[in-house]
Amino acid sequence: MGGASFSKYKEALHLLFSQVEPEMKLADSLTSMLGEFVAIQKTPDFKLCSLSTQEINRAVKEEKRTHLLKEKASLMLLYKTIIC
């Protein structure tokens, strides 16, 4: 996928999302995410922008925290079941 065709594709996506959602910030975000997704599929060595990388890191951290809390709750329930 050439740089010019990717740029045209991104502009078309931006136009589409900006018509669906009036908030331009959301349209920009959706366009960037979809553009990055397509680029990752087409180019194995594609690098995400720093904002996307930060968001992925935040989501992974939150998912780990949620998993640990659920695991802790399960262990506490098991402990109470065994003790009682």
Sequence and secondary structure as in RCSB ss.txt:
>XXXX:A:sequence
MGGASFSKYKEALHLLFSQVEPEMKLADSLTSMLGEFVAIQKTPDFKLCSLSTQEINRAVKEEKRTHLLKEKASL
MLLYKTIIC
>XXXX:A:secstr
  HHHHHHHHHHHHHHHHHH S HHHHHHHHHHHHHHHHHHH TT    HHHHHHHHHHHHHHHHHHHHHHHHHH
HHHHHHHH 
